[in-house]
Amino acid sequence: MRFADNFIWKTLIWLSTRIFVLYFVLIFLYNGLFDEELRRVKTLNYLMPRSGYLVKFMTREVELEKEALRKEVRYYKKVSQYMPDSPAAYSVLGFCYYYLGKEKKAVVSYEQAISLAPKQFWNYYNSGIIYFKNKEYAKALSLFEKAAVINSTQALQSLYATKTYQGLIAKSGISLDVMRDVRLTEGYRNAYLMLAVTNYYLSDFPGMLKASLLAMTGNFQGEEIFLYCAGVALYEMKKYQGAGVYFQKAIARNPRDVQAQYYFGLTLRALGKEELSERFLNQSRLLGGGKEGVAALEKDLFLRLF
């Protein structure tokens, strides 16, 4: 009995000692984790830009200030370090890097954002713009195609799913209705436009026509631009009768559409209607040109955060 009592007693002492040590280890680890979390919060609060410049620049209320964007980069690099699963941090980094002239870093950041949030429309669109401006049209086309097929409801949900974007949207003062009915709708319109233009540069004129016709089913504002693109596609395919129909519709929507006037003149010339052709070509000259063609549609390519 005495041996059994001693064994039990020693076992209890051993277990108590281990529990006591484990308790202090857990307390130490908890305090360490708490201190680390507190340190991270303090670091982010210290680095967080206070001016609201990023949103103002994105909405084009202010001009490019590279030092202001560098501050944003310092902050969001730290956010991505502490929260590597945050797609919004990489999206913002991509946006900032692009306007700082660091396009390779911008593309890598957008690729990381896409891998984390495959339903976020703007990451595909912005990446496509970067590749397009660098004349990497095949890559741009693939990204515009992926952007265009994302369900708009899922795109909006993906945007609002992260606290980073929630904070930026709150700073912008843009309502959910405006975000959905104006900004995102405009984004899809531009994605279809870029699909049409990119196909033009790839000499895929049936693809250009398809993108233009699909866009017309979306009831986007400024439909005349897609009527014009459809006309250009048919003109390049030497389907002049069909091209003329679309150019006429574009001109009816906007009589000062210099590009449509110019291409309609070329179309009439191809159809052997020289006198009428000269009338529209002269009209395009009076309106200020027209020879830019599809390139005129590229003048205002601007990346968006949302």
Backbone hydrogen bonds in HBPLUS format (Angstrom, degrees):
<---DONOR---> <-ACCEPTOR-->    atom                        ^
c    i                          cat <-CA-CA->   ^        H-A-AA   ^      H-
h    n   atom  resd res      DA  || num        DHA   H-A  angle D-A-AA Bond
n    s   type  num  typ     dist DA aas  dist angle  dist       angle   num
A0005-ASP N   A0001-MET O   2.77 MM   4  6.07 160.3  1.80 156.9 162.5     1
A0006-ASN N   A0002-ARG O   2.95 MM   4  6.15 161.5  1.98 147.6 152.5     2
A0007-PHE N   A0003-PHE O   2.95 MM   4  6.18 154.4  2.01 146.3 153.6     3
A0008-ILE N   A0004-ALA O   2.94 MM   4  6.16 165.5  1.96 153.0 156.5     4
A0009-TRP N   A0005-ASP O   2.87 MM   4  6.03 163.1  1.89 151.0 156.4     5
A0010-LYS N   A0006-ASN O   2.86 MM   4  6.01 165.5  1.88 149.0 153.2     6
A0011-THR N   A0007-PHE O   2.86 MM   4  6.04 153.4  1.93 145.4 153.6     7
A0012-LEU N   A0008-ILE O   2.89 MM   4  6.15 157.0  1.94 150.9 156.7     8
A0013-ILE N   A0009-TRP O   2.96 MM   4  6.26 158.8  2.00 150.7 156.6     9
A0014-TRP N   A0010-LYS O   2.86 MM   4  6.08 157.3  1.91 146.3 152.9    10
A0015-LEU N   A0011-THR O   2.88 MM   4  6.12 162.4  1.91 152.3 156.5    11
A0016-SER N   A0012-LEU O   2.85 MM   4  5.98 161.2  1.89 148.3 154.1    12
A0017-THR N   A0013-ILE O   2.91 MM   4  6.07 155.5  1.97 146.0 152.6    13
A0018-ARG N   A0014-TRP O   3.03 MM   4  6.27 160.2  2.07 147.2 152.4    14
A0019-ILE N   A0015-LEU O   2.87 MM   4  6.07 163.4  1.90 154.1 158.7    15
A0020-PHE N   A0016-SER O   2.87 MM   4  5.97 157.6  1.92 145.6 152.3    16
A0021-VAL N   A0017-THR O   2.91 MM   4  6.16 159.5  1.95 149.7 154.9    17
A0022-LEU N   A0018-ARG O   2.81 MM   4  6.00 165.2  1.83 151.7 156.4    18
A0023-TYR N   A0019-ILE O   2.84 MM   4  5.99 152.3  1.92 146.3 153.7    19
A0024-PHE N   A0020-PHE O   3.19 MM   4  6.52 158.4  2.24 145.3 149.6    20
A0025-VAL N   A0021-VAL O   2.91 MM   4  6.22 150.2  2.00 149.4 158.9    21
A0026-LEU N   A0022-LEU O   2.92 MM   4  6.14 161.3  1.95 152.1 156.1    22
A0027-ILE N   A0023-TYR O   2.94 MM   4  6.21 158.6  1.99 148.0 154.3    23
A0028-PHE N   A0024-PHE O   2.90 MM   4  6.03 155.2  1.96 141.3 148.1    24
A0029-LEU N   A0025-VAL O   2.85 MM   4  6.12 160.9  1.88 150.8 156.2    25
A0030-TYR N   A0026-LEU O   2.80 MM   4  5.95 162.7  1.83 151.7 156.9    26
A0031-ASN N   A0027-ILE O   2.94 MM   4  6.10 166.7  1.96 148.1 151.9    27
A0032-GLY N   A0028-PHE O   2.85 MM   4  6.04 148.4  1.95 142.7 152.6    28
A0033-LEU N   A0029-LEU O   2.83 MM   4  6.08 160.6  1.86 153.4 157.7    29
A0034-PHE N   A0030-TYR O   2.82 MM   4  6.03 160.9  1.86 152.3 158.4    30
A0035-ASP N   A0031-ASN O   2.81 MM   4  5.94 156.9  1.86 142.8 149.5    31
A0036-GLU N   A0032-GLY O   2.90 MM   4  6.11 152.0  1.98 144.0 151.9    32
A0037-GLU N   A0033-LEU O   2.89 MM   4  6.11 160.7  1.93 150.8 155.6    33
A0038-LEU N   A0034-PHE O   2.87 MM   4  6.06 157.7  1.92 147.9 154.6    34
A0039-ARG N   A0035-ASP O   2.85 MM   4  6.04 149.4  1.94 141.5 150.2    35
A0040-ARG N   A0036-GLU O   2.95 MM   4  6.23 152.6  2.02 146.1 153.2    36
A0041-VAL N   A0037-GLU O   2.98 MM   4  6.26 162.1  2.01 151.0 155.4    37
A0042-LYS N   A0038-LEU O   2.98 MM   4  6.18 162.1  2.01 148.7 153.6    38
A0043-THR N   A0039-ARG O   2.91 MM   4  6.12 153.8  1.98 144.8 152.4    39
A0044-LEU N   A0040-ARG O   2.91 MM   4  6.16 166.0  1.93 156.8 159.6    40
A0045-ASN N   A0041-VAL O   2.90 MM   4  6.07 160.9  1.94 150.2 156.1    41
A0046-TYR N   A0042-LYS O   2.95 MM   4  6.08 147.4  2.06 141.3 150.1    42
A0047-LEU N   A0043-THR O   2.96 MM   4  6.23 153.2  2.04 148.4 155.5    43
A0048-MET N   A0044-LEU O   2.83 MM   4  5.77 135.7  2.03 146.8 157.6    44
A0056-LYS N   A0052-GLY O   3.31 MM   4  6.54 165.0  2.34 150.9 155.4    45
A0057-PHE N   A0053-TYR O   2.76 MM   4  5.95 153.9  1.82 160.4 167.8    46
A0058-MET N   A0054-LEU O   2.94 MM   4  6.15 160.8  1.98 147.9 153.5    47
A0059-THR N   A0055-VAL O   2.95 MM   4  6.15 151.4  2.03 148.2 155.3    48
A0061-GLU N   A0056-LYS O   2.73 MM   5  5.06 161.1  1.76 164.1 161.2    49
A0060-ARG N   A0057-PHE O   2.95 MM   3  4.76 153.9  2.02 100.3 107.6    50
A0068-ALA N   A0065-GLU O   3.10 MM   3  5.46 121.3  2.46 105.7 119.6    51
A0069-LEU N   A0065-GLU O   3.16 MM   4  6.54 153.1  2.23 150.1 158.1    52
A0070-ARG N   A0066-LYS O   2.85 MM   4  6.14 146.9  1.96 146.8 156.6    53
A0071-LYS N   A0067-GLU O   3.13 MM   4  6.43 148.0  2.24 143.9 150.9    54
A0072-GLU N   A0068-ALA O   3.26 MM   4  6.62 149.1  2.36 138.9 146.9    55
A0073-VAL N   A0069-LEU O   2.92 MM   4  6.26 152.7  1.99 148.7 156.3    56
A0074-ARG N   A0070-ARG O   2.96 MM   4  6.27 159.9  2.00 150.4 154.6    57
A0075-TYR N   A0071-LYS O   3.13 MM   4  6.35 156.6  2.19 144.8 150.7    58
A0076-TYR N   A0072-GLU O   2.89 MM   4  6.12 174.9  1.89 159.7 160.7    59
A0077-LYS N   A0073-VAL O   2.84 MM   4  5.81 148.1  1.94 151.3 158.5    60
A0078-LYS N   A0074-ARG O   3.39 MM   4  6.46 151.7  2.48 133.1 139.5    61
A0079-VAL N   A0075-TYR O   2.97 MM   4  6.35 149.9  2.06 144.0 153.5    62
A0080-SER N   A0076-TYR O   2.93 MM   4  6.05 161.3  1.96 141.1 145.4    63
A0081-GLN N   A0077-LYS O   2.98 MM   4  6.17 137.1  2.17 135.3 147.3    64
A0082-TYR N   A0078-LYS O   2.93 MM   4  6.19 160.6  1.97 153.1 156.8    65
A0083-MET N   A0079-VAL O   2.68 MM   4  5.71 150.8  1.76 151.0 160.8    66
A0086-SER N   A0083-MET O   2.99 MM   3  5.64 150.4  2.08 131.3 130.6    67
A0091-SER N   A0087-PRO O   2.94 MM   4  6.23 151.2  2.02 149.6 158.9    68
A0092-VAL N   A0088-ALA O   2.93 MM   4  6.17 164.9  1.96 156.3 158.3    69
A0093-LEU N   A0089-ALA O   3.02 MM   4  6.22 156.1  2.08 142.7 149.9    70
A0094-GLY N   A0090-TYR O   2.87 MM   4  6.07 155.8  1.93 146.1 152.3    71
A0095-PHE N   A0091-SER O   3.03 MM   4  6.33 158.4  2.08 149.0 154.4    72
A0096-CYS N   A0092-VAL O   2.93 MM   4  6.19 166.5  1.94 155.2 158.2    73
A0097-TYR N   A0093-LEU O   2.80 MM   4  5.89 169.7  1.81 156.2 159.7    74
A0098-TYR N   A0094-GLY O   3.08 MM   4  6.14 157.8  2.13 143.8 149.6    75
A0099-TYR N   A0095-PHE O   3.36 MM   4  6.68 162.0  2.39 147.3 150.7    76
A0100-LEU N   A0096-CYS O   2.97 MM   4  6.18 120.0  2.34 142.1 158.7    77
A0100-LEU N   A0097-TYR O   3.10 MM   3  4.95 141.5  2.25  94.7 106.3    78
A0102-LYS N   A0097-TYR O   2.81 MM   5  4.99 155.3  1.87 158.4 151.1    79
A0101-GLY N   A0098-TYR O   3.02 MM   3  5.22 157.4  2.07 107.5 112.3    80
A0106-ALA N   A0102-LYS O   3.02 MM   4  6.27 147.7  2.13 144.5 154.7    81
A0107-VAL N   A0103-GLU O   2.91 MM   4  6.17 159.4  1.95 153.2 156.6    82
A0108-VAL N   A0104-LYS O   3.07 MM   4  6.33 164.4  2.09 149.5 153.5    83
A0109-SER N   A0105-LYS O   2.96 MM   4  6.09 158.5  2.00 145.8 151.8    84
A0110-TYR N   A0106-ALA O   2.95 MM   4  6.22 157.7  2.00 150.5 156.6    85
A0111-GLU N   A0107-VAL O   2.90 MM   4  6.16 151.5  1.98 149.0 157.2    86
A0112-GLN N   A0108-VAL O   3.04 MM   4  6.34 152.8  2.11 147.4 154.0    87
A0113-ALA N   A0109-SER O   2.96 MM   4  6.26 155.6  2.02 146.4 153.6    88
A0114-ILE N   A0110-TYR O   2.85 MM   4  6.06 158.0  1.89 150.4 155.9    89
A0115-SER N   A0111-GLU O   3.03 MM   4  6.24 154.3  2.10 143.6 150.2    90
A0116-LEU N   A0112-GLN O   3.19 MM   4  6.42 140.6  2.35 141.1 150.8    91
A0116-LEU N   A0113-ALA O   3.19 MM   3  5.22 128.5  2.47  94.9 108.1    92
A0117-ALA N   A0113-ALA O   2.82 MM   4  5.97 141.9  1.96 147.6 159.3    93
A0120-GLN N   A0117-ALA O   3.16 MM   3  5.67 160.3  2.20 125.5 124.6    94
A0124-TYR N   A0121-PHE O   3.16 MM   3  5.76 124.7  2.49 115.0 126.2    95
A0125-TYR N   A0121-PHE O   3.18 MM   4  6.44 168.4  2.20 153.2 156.8    96
A0126-ASN N   A0122-TRP O   2.82 MM   4  5.82 171.1  1.83 150.3 153.2    97
A0127-SER N   A0123-ASN O   3.09 MM   4  6.09 159.8  2.13 138.6 144.7    98
A0128-GLY N   A0124-TYR O   2.90 MM   4  6.07 156.0  1.96 148.9 156.0    99
A0129-ILE N   A0125-TYR O   2.98 MM   4  6.33 151.0  2.06 149.3 157.0   100
A0130-ILE N   A0126-ASN O   3.09 MM   4  6.43 157.7  2.14 150.4 155.4   101
A0131-TYR N   A0127-SER O   3.05 MM   4  6.39 167.4  2.07 156.5 158.8   102
A0132-PHE N   A0128-GLY O   2.81 MM   4  5.95 156.6  1.87 148.8 156.5   103
A0133-LYS N   A0129-ILE O   2.90 MM   4  6.10 164.1  1.93 153.2 156.3   104
A0134-ASN N   A0130-ILE O   3.21 MM   4  6.43 135.0  2.42 138.4 150.0   105
A0134-ASN N   A0131-TYR O   3.14 MM   3  5.08 130.4  2.39  93.5 107.1   106
A0136-GLU N   A0131-TYR O   2.86 MM   5  5.07 160.3  1.90 157.7 151.5   107
A0135-LYS N   A0132-PHE O   2.85 MM   3  4.94 156.3  1.91 112.6 115.2   108
A0140-ALA N   A0136-GLU O   3.06 MM   4  6.28 159.6  2.10 150.7 157.2   109
A0141-LEU N   A0137-TYR O   2.80 MM   4  5.92 160.2  1.84 149.7 154.6   110
A0142-SER N   A0138-ALA O   3.18 MM   4  6.42 161.4  2.22 146.4 150.2   111
A0143-LEU N   A0139-LYS O   3.22 MM   4  6.50 157.2  2.28 148.0 153.3   112
A0144-PHE N   A0140-ALA O   2.93 MM   4  6.21 159.8  1.97 156.8 162.8   113
A0145-GLU N   A0141-LEU O   2.90 MM   4  6.07 156.3  1.95 152.6 159.3   114
A0146-LYS N   A0142-SER O   3.10 MM   4  6.33 155.3  2.16 141.4 147.6   115
A0147-ALA N   A0143-LEU O   2.95 MM   4  6.17 153.1  2.02 145.6 153.2   116
A0148-ALA N   A0144-PHE O   2.96 MM   4  6.10 160.7  1.99 148.1 152.8   117
A0149-VAL N   A0145-GLU O   3.33 MM   4  6.53 141.4  2.49 144.2 152.0   118
A0150-ILE N   A0147-ALA O   3.32 MM   3  5.62 160.6  2.36 108.8 114.4   119
A0155-ALA N   A0151-ASN O   2.91 MM   4  6.19 153.1  1.98 152.7 161.6   120
A0156-LEU N   A0152-SER O   2.99 MM   4  6.19 153.7  2.06 143.9 149.7   121
A0157-GLN N   A0153-THR O   2.94 MM   4  6.18 161.1  1.97 149.3 154.9   122
A0158-SER N   A0154-GLN O   2.87 MM   4  5.98 156.4  1.92 147.2 153.5   123
A0159-LEU N   A0155-ALA O   3.10 MM   4  6.27 146.3  2.22 137.6 146.3   124
A0160-TYR N   A0156-LEU O   3.07 MM   4  6.36 158.3  2.12 152.1 156.7   125
A0161-ALA N   A0158-SER O   3.41 MM   3  5.13 153.6  2.48  92.7 100.2   126
A0166-GLN N   A0162-THR O   3.05 MM   4  6.30 157.6  2.10 148.1 155.3   127
A0167-GLY N   A0163-LYS O   2.89 MM   4  6.07 155.6  1.95 148.7 153.6   128
A0168-LEU N   A0164-THR O   3.09 MM   4  6.41 157.1  2.15 145.8 152.0   129
A0169-ILE N   A0165-TYR O   2.80 MM   4  5.91 166.3  1.82 156.4 160.0   130
A0170-ALA N   A0166-GLN O   2.96 MM   4  6.07 154.7  2.03 141.2 148.5   131
A0171-LYS N   A0167-GLY O   3.02 MM   4  6.27 152.6  2.10 143.1 150.1   132
A0172-SER N   A0168-LEU O   3.01 MM   4  6.28 141.9  2.16 140.9 151.5   133
A0172-SER N   A0169-ILE O   3.10 MM   3  5.02 121.1  2.46  91.4 106.5   134
A0173-GLY N   A0169-ILE O   3.16 MM   4  6.45 132.5  2.40 143.0 154.5   135
A0173-GLY N   A0170-ALA O   3.24 MM   3  5.32 137.5  2.43  96.7 107.9   136
A0179-MET N   A0175-SER O   2.86 MM   4  6.08 156.9  1.91 149.6 157.1   137
A0180-ARG N   A0176-LEU O   2.92 MM   4  6.13 154.5  1.99 148.6 154.5   138
A0181-ASP N   A0177-ASP O   2.73 MM   4  5.73 167.7  1.74 156.0 158.9   139
A0182-VAL N   A0178-VAL O   2.92 MM   4  5.04 146.3  2.04 128.4 135.2   140
A0183-ARG N   A0178-VAL O   3.02 MM   5  6.44 156.7  2.08 157.3 164.2   141
A0184-LEU N   A0179-MET O   2.94 MM   5  5.98 153.0  2.01 147.3 155.5   142
A0186-GLU N   A0182-VAL O   2.85 MM   4  5.89 154.2  1.91 144.7 152.4   143
A0187-GLY N   A0183-ARG O   2.91 MM   4  6.14 144.9  2.03 139.2 149.4   144
A0188-TYR N   A0184-LEU O   2.97 MM   4  6.33 155.3  2.03 151.8 156.5   145
A0189-ARG N   A0185-THR O   3.00 MM   4  6.27 158.4  2.05 146.7 153.2   146
A0190-ASN N   A0186-GLU O   2.93 MM   4  6.19 159.9  1.97 148.9 153.7   147
A0191-ALA N   A0187-GLY O   2.90 MM   4  6.16 145.5  2.02 143.4 153.7   148
A0192-TYR N   A0188-TYR O   3.02 MM   4  6.32 159.9  2.06 153.4 156.8   149
A0193-LEU N   A0189-ARG O   2.98 MM   4  6.27 153.1  2.05 145.5 153.9   150
A0194-MET N   A0190-ASN O   2.81 MM   4  6.04 158.5  1.86 147.8 153.2   151
A0195-LEU N   A0191-ALA O   2.89 MM   4  6.15 141.8  2.03 140.4 151.6   152
A0196-ALA N   A0192-TYR O   3.00 MM   4  6.30 156.6  2.06 147.1 152.1   153
A0197-VAL N   A0193-LEU O   2.93 MM   4  6.25 166.7  1.95 154.8 157.9   154
A0198-THR N   A0194-MET O   2.82 MM   4  5.76 162.0  1.85 143.5 149.4   155
A0199-ASN N   A0195-LEU O   3.01 MM   4  6.07 159.5  2.05 143.7 149.5   156
A0200-TYR N   A0196-ALA O   3.08 MM   4  6.33 143.0  2.23 139.5 149.8   157
A0200-TYR N   A0197-VAL O   3.06 MM   3  4.98 119.0  2.45  91.0 106.7   158
A0201-TYR N   A0197-VAL O   3.12 MM   4  6.56 153.6  2.19 149.7 155.0   159
A0202-LEU N   A0198-THR O   3.02 MM   4  6.32 134.7  2.23 141.9 155.0   160
A0204-ASP N   A0199-ASN O   2.80 MM   5  4.97 154.1  1.87 158.6 155.3   161
A0203-SER N   A0200-TYR O   2.95 MM   3  4.97 155.7  2.01 105.4 111.4   162
A0208-MET N   A0204-ASP O   2.98 MM   4  6.33 145.5  2.10 143.4 153.9   163
A0209-LEU N   A0205-PHE O   2.93 MM   4  6.14 157.0  1.98 146.5 152.0   164
A0210-LYS N   A0206-PRO O   2.90 MM   4  6.14 159.6  1.95 147.8 153.3   165
A0211-ALA N   A0207-GLY O   3.02 MM   4  6.21 164.7  2.05 148.5 151.8   166
A0212-SER N   A0208-MET O   3.06 MM   4  6.23 157.1  2.11 145.6 152.0   167
A0213-LEU N   A0209-LEU O   2.93 MM   4  6.15 161.7  1.96 155.0 159.6   168
A0214-LEU N   A0210-LYS O   2.91 MM   4  6.09 160.1  1.95 152.1 157.9   169
A0215-ALA N   A0211-ALA O   3.00 MM   4  6.14 154.1  2.06 142.5 149.5   170
A0216-MET N   A0212-SER O   3.15 MM   4  6.43 144.8  2.28 140.2 149.1   171
A0217-THR N   A0214-LEU O   3.07 MM   3  5.34 142.6  2.21 102.9 113.6   172
A0218-GLY N   A0215-ALA O   2.96 MM   3  5.23 154.4  2.02 107.6 116.0   173
A0225-ILE N   A0222-GLY O   3.18 MM   3  6.14 162.1  2.21 126.0 128.7   174
A0226-PHE N   A0223-GLU O   2.91 MM   3  5.46 135.3  2.11 114.3 125.7   175
A0227-LEU N   A0223-GLU O   3.09 MM   4  6.48 147.4  2.20 148.0 157.9   176
A0228-TYR N   A0224-GLU O   2.92 MM   4  6.10 154.6  1.99 144.0 150.2   177
A0229-CYS N   A0225-ILE O   3.07 MM   4  6.28 154.5  2.13 133.6 140.3   178
A0230-ALA N   A0226-PHE O   2.90 MM   4  6.01 158.1  1.94 142.3 148.1   179
A0231-GLY N   A0227-LEU O   3.01 MM   4  6.22 152.2  2.09 142.0 149.7   180
A0232-VAL N   A0228-TYR O   2.90 MM   4  6.26 154.3  1.97 151.4 158.6   181
A0233-ALA N   A0229-CYS O   2.96 MM   4  6.20 163.3  1.99 151.5 155.5   182
A0234-LEU N   A0230-ALA O   3.06 MM   4  6.30 163.2  2.09 149.0 153.0   183
A0235-TYR N   A0231-GLY O   2.85 MM   4  6.00 151.7  1.93 146.8 155.7   184
A0236-GLU N   A0232-VAL O   2.90 MM   4  6.15 163.0  1.93 155.6 158.9   185
A0237-MET N   A0233-ALA O   3.04 MM   4  6.26 133.4  2.26 136.4 149.5   186
A0239-LYS N   A0234-LEU O   2.79 MM   5  5.07 159.4  1.83 161.5 155.7   187
A0238-LYS N   A0235-TYR O   2.90 MM   3  4.91 154.4  1.96 105.0 111.3   188
A0243-ALA N   A0239-LYS O   3.01 MM   4  6.22 156.9  2.06 149.4 156.9   189
A0244-GLY N   A0240-TYR O   2.88 MM   4  6.00 161.7  1.91 149.3 153.4   190
A0245-VAL N   A0241-GLN O   3.25 MM   4  6.58 149.4  2.34 143.9 151.2   191
A0246-TYR N   A0242-GLY O   3.32 MM   4  6.69 159.2  2.36 150.7 154.3   192
A0247-PHE N   A0243-ALA O   2.97 MM   4  6.27 161.2  2.00 157.9 163.8   193
A0248-GLN N   A0244-GLY O   2.96 MM   4  6.06 158.6  2.00 148.6 154.3   194
A0249-LYS N   A0245-VAL O   3.10 MM   4  6.36 153.3  2.17 143.5 150.6   195
A0250-ALA N   A0246-TYR O   2.95 MM   4  6.18 154.2  2.02 146.6 153.7   196
A0251-ILE N   A0247-PHE O   2.93 MM   4  6.17 159.4  1.97 150.4 155.5   197
A0252-ALA N   A0248-GLN O   2.89 MM   4  6.09 149.9  1.98 143.5 152.4   198
A0253-ARG N   A0249-LYS O   3.05 MM   4  6.30 146.3  2.17 141.5 149.8   199
A0254-ASN N   A0250-ALA O   2.93 MM   4  6.18 151.7  2.01 144.7 153.2   200
A0257-ASP N   A0254-ASN O   2.98 MM   3  5.48 149.3  2.07 128.8 127.2   201
A0258-VAL N   A0256-ARG O   2.92 MM   2  5.66 109.4  2.43 115.4  98.6   202
A0261-GLN N   A0257-ASP O   3.02 MM   4  6.27 159.4  2.06 154.0 160.5   203
A0262-TYR N   A0258-VAL O   3.00 MM   4  6.15 158.3  2.05 144.3 149.7   204
A0263-TYR N   A0259-GLN O   2.98 MM   4  6.22 172.7  1.99 154.6 156.2   205
A0264-PHE N   A0260-ALA O   2.86 MM   4  5.86 149.9  1.95 143.7 152.6   206
A0265-GLY N   A0261-GLN O   3.03 MM   4  6.22 148.3  2.14 140.7 148.9   207
A0266-LEU N   A0262-TYR O   3.06 MM   4  6.50 152.3  2.14 146.5 153.9   208
A0267-THR N   A0263-TYR O   2.84 MM   4  6.07 152.0  1.92 144.1 152.4   209
A0268-LEU N   A0264-PHE O   2.89 MM   4  6.12 159.0  1.94 149.5 154.2   210
A0269-ARG N   A0265-GLY O   3.03 MM   4  6.27 149.6  2.13 142.7 151.2   211
A0270-ALA N   A0266-LEU O   2.96 MM   4  6.26 153.1  2.03 145.2 152.2   212
A0271-LEU N   A0267-THR O   3.01 MM   4  6.33 133.3  2.24 139.1 152.3   213
A0273-LYS N   A0268-LEU O   2.81 MM   5  5.17 157.9  1.86 159.9 152.5   214
A0272-GLY N   A0269-ARG O   2.94 MM   3  5.01 158.2  1.99 104.5 110.7   215
A0277-SER N   A0273-LYS O   2.85 MM   4  5.93 149.7  1.95 150.2 160.3   216
A0278-GLU N   A0274-GLU O   2.93 MM   4  6.20 159.1  1.97 156.8 159.6   217
A0279-ARG N   A0275-GLU O   3.28 MM   4  6.57 149.6  2.38 141.3 149.2   218
A0280-PHE N   A0276-LEU O   3.32 MM   4  6.72 155.1  2.38 149.7 153.8   219
A0281-LEU N   A0277-SER O   2.95 MM   4  6.21 160.0  1.99 155.3 161.9   220
A0282-ASN N   A0278-GLU O   2.83 MM   4  5.84 161.6  1.86 147.8 152.7   221
A0283-GLN N   A0279-ARG O   3.03 MM   4  6.18 149.2  2.13 135.5 144.5   222
A0284-SER N   A0280-PHE O   2.95 MM   4  6.19 150.8  2.04 143.4 150.3   223
A0285-ARG N   A0281-LEU O   3.09 MM   4  6.39 146.4  2.20 141.2 150.2   224
A0286-LEU N   A0282-ASN O   2.95 MM   4  6.27 156.5  2.01 150.4 156.6   225
A0287-LEU N   A0283-GLN O   3.04 MM   4  6.28 141.0  2.20 141.0 151.4   226
A0289-GLY N   A0284-SER O   2.97 MM   5  5.64 151.5  2.05 142.6 145.7   227
A0288-GLY N   A0285-ARG O   3.05 MM   3  5.18 153.0  2.13 101.0 109.5   228
A0293-GLY N   A0290-GLY O   3.31 MM   3  6.13 157.8  2.37 119.7 123.4   229
A0296-ALA N   A0293-GLY O   3.12 MM   3  5.89 159.2  2.16 119.1 124.3   230
A0297-LEU N   A0294-VAL O   2.89 MM   3  5.59 162.7  1.92 122.8 128.3   231
A0298-GLU N   A0295-ALA O   3.12 MM   3  5.54 167.3  2.14 114.8 118.5   232
